[in-house]
Amino acid sequence: MRLEGKIAVVTGAARGIGRACAERLLADGAKVVIADIDAAGLDRCAAEIGTPDTVLAVVTDVSRKDQVEALVAAAVERFGRIDIMVNNAGIAMVQDFLDITKADYDKVLGVNLEGAFWGTQAAARQMVAQGGGGVIVNMSSINSGLANPRVATYAITKGGMNQITGTAAVAFAPHNIRVVGVGPGTIDTDMIHQGFVTDQSVRGILSRTPLGRYGKASEVASVVAFLASDDASYITGETIYPDGGRRVLNYTVPVKE
């Protein structure tokens, strides 16, 4: 219960990594405000993972600055403060680089990059108003530093998100607010099965993953929970990559049949 008494906000929490983060933060003692654009999925998640005393669901489009600010305000209204902000909401479009339209580009950057920026700003503003202290966690990706042209807009946003993490960490350090990132590898969630991974690409992915398997959403959530806790009190500005060893690999490894 190392997060007992803490109030956390998690965006993109209706499913996948976001939901896993909300569940883990609850298990560690926090009260959690979950946000997503999917109202039905969000209500279902809230009913399944907690009680009205521990979980608040707020439908939020993170690409809208006013809605992100309203989310933080709702958290403060219900629970009195905010100690942890997890900017997890994200989308990915799998498409050829030459087929990307202005609308595609704007949509992905609006959710992934603007969403993280507005979430970081709104959370930090509230944390400063409370007298300082708090942790902001931005959900990055191994694609922040690896070239995958099939998801170019997604990769671009994650590279930019790492700069949000670094610049915000320096900006808010005087207020004792830590800003950190988590960059998952290939995690077994709905997102990767909606185009990220095909039957033909599985072998290629595993050949570049030394641990030889996909990650679990709960394994990402455990890193988030660690970074949000006082156990990580001297870590800020860094992005941690739970990726099965993929970023450090300079060749391929045998794949188990």
N, C-alpha and C positions, 0 to 999 in steps of 0.2 A: 504493500500500500504506500509506495514511495511518493505517489502524487495525491495523497489524501488532502482534501481541502482546496485543491486546485480546480480552476475552471478552464476548460479547453473548448476551442472551436475547431471543427474539422469540416472542410469543404469537400464536395464530391463524395459524400459519405453514404450515399444510398446503396453502394455495392463495392465490391473489389477491395483495393487497398484502403480506400477511405473508410469503408465500413470496418475493416480489420483494425485500423488505427483507433476508431471510436471504441470498439470493443476492448482493445488492449488498455486504452487510457482509463476506461471505466473499471476494468479489472485492477488497475493500479491505484484506484481510489478517487480519480477525478470525476467531476460532473461535466457532462459533455453537451455542447450545442452542435447538432449536425445540420449541414446545409447541402442542398443539391437542387438542381433545376427540375428534377423528376419528383413531383409532389407525391405520387402514389408510392414510388419506391422508397422515398424518404419516410413516409408515414409507416410503411411496413417495417423498415429498419428500426425505427424508434420503438415500435411495439415489441420487436423481437429481442432487442439488446438491452433494454433498460425499463425504467419506470418514469412517470411524470416528475418524480422528485430528482431523478438523476439525468434525464435526457430531455432536451428541447429540440424540436425540429423546426427549421426555418427555411422555407423555399427561397432559393437565392440564385440569381444569374450573376456569377462572379465577374462577367464582363461589364457589368453595370456598376459604376462607382457608388451610386446612391444605394444600390441594394446591398453591397458589401458593407457600407457604413451602417445600414439598417440592421444587418446581421449582428455586427458587433454591439450595436445599441440594444438589440433584443437580448443578447447574452448578458449584458450588464443589468438590464431591467429585471431579468429573471433571477440571476445568480449574484449580482452585485459587483462583479469585476471580471476581468479576463487575464489569465496567467499563461495560457498556451494557445497559439494560433497555428493550425496546420493547413497550409495552402496546398491542397491536394487536387482540387478539381482540374480536370484536363481532358482534352479530346485529341484524337489523331485522325488524319485523313491519309489513307494509303493511295497514292496516285503518282503518276509519272510527273517528273519535275516540270516538263513542258506543258502539262495540262492544268497546272495550278492557276486558278483565276484570282482576280482581286477579291472576290467574295470569299473564296476559300481561305486565302491568306489572312484576311481581316478576321474571319471567324475563329481560326485557330489561335492567332495572336491575341484576340480579344479575351478568349477564355483562359488560355494557358499563361500568357505573359502579363497582360493587363490584370487578369484576375489575381495573380500572385503579387503584383505591385500594389494594387488597391488593398488587398488583404494585409500585406505587410504594413502599409501606411496606416490603415485604420486601426489595426491592432496596436502598433507602436504608439500611436497618438493616445489611445486609451491607457496603455501601460504607463506612459509618461505622466498622464493626468492622475494616475493612481499613486504616483510617487516613485515610479521606476520598478525595474525588475520584470522578468517574464522571458518567455522563449517563443520565437517564431520559427517554424519548420517549413521549408519550401520543398515540395516534391519534384525533384529533378528526374534525371534518367541517364543511363549510360550513353544515350544518344546525344547528350549535351556535348560530348567530346569525340564521338565516333561518327563517321559519315555513312548515312543510310539514306540515299536519295529517294527511296520509296516513301519516306515519311519526312520529307524535307522541312515542311512548315513546323511539324512537331519538334524535330531536332533543333531548329532555329530557336524556338521558344524556350527549350530547355537550356540551351547555351546562354540565352539572355537571362533566364531565371538564376543561373549561377552568379551572374553579375548583380542581380537584385540582392541575393544572399550576401555577397561580399561587401557591396557598398552600404547596405543597410546595417550590417554588423559593425562597420566602422562608425556610421552615423549615430547608432544608438548605444554603443558601448559606454559612453559617459553616463547613461541612464541605467546601466546594469541590465540591459536587454540583450539577450543573445539571439543571433540569427544564424541558423544552420540549414543545411540541405541534406536530402536523402536521394540518392540516384539509383533506383533499382535496375537490375538487369532484366532478363525475360522472366516475368512472374506469371504464374498460372491463374489468370483472371479472364473475365469476359472480353476485355479490350484486346488482348493478344490474339484471341480466336476470331476476331472480327476483321481480319485482314493482315494483322502484323505477322502472323504465322500461318503458313500453309502446309499441307502434307509434304510438299516438296522441300520446304525450307527447314523443317524440324531437324534433320540430320546436320545441316549446316550450322544451325544455332548451337546444337549440343557439341559439335566438334570444336567450337570456340568457347565452351564453358567447362573449365577444368573439373568442377564438381559433378558434371555429367547429368544435370537435371534442371528443370525449371525451378524457380524459387516459389515460395508460398507467400500469400499476402500477409500472413501472420508473422513471417520472418522480416518483412519490411516494417511492419507495425512495431516489432520489438526494438528495432533501431530508432524509430521515432520516439518510442517511450523512453529509451535510454537518453536520447538527446534532450528530451523535454524535462528530464529529471536533474536533480542536483549532482548526480553521479557524473554528469557532463559539464559541470560548472565552469571549466576552463576551456571549453570548446566554443568558438564562435567564428563565423565567416567561412567555415569549411563545409564541403559536401562529402558525405560518407556514401560509399557505393556497395550495397549488398547485391553482388552480381555473380556470385559463384566463381570468381576469379577471372571474369571475362576481360576486364580492361587491361590486366597486366599480361595477358597471353600474347605471345608474338609468333604463334604457329597454330597448328590444330592438334587436338588430342583424339585418341581412338574413341569411337562411339560404340557403346554396348548394344548389341543386336537384341 
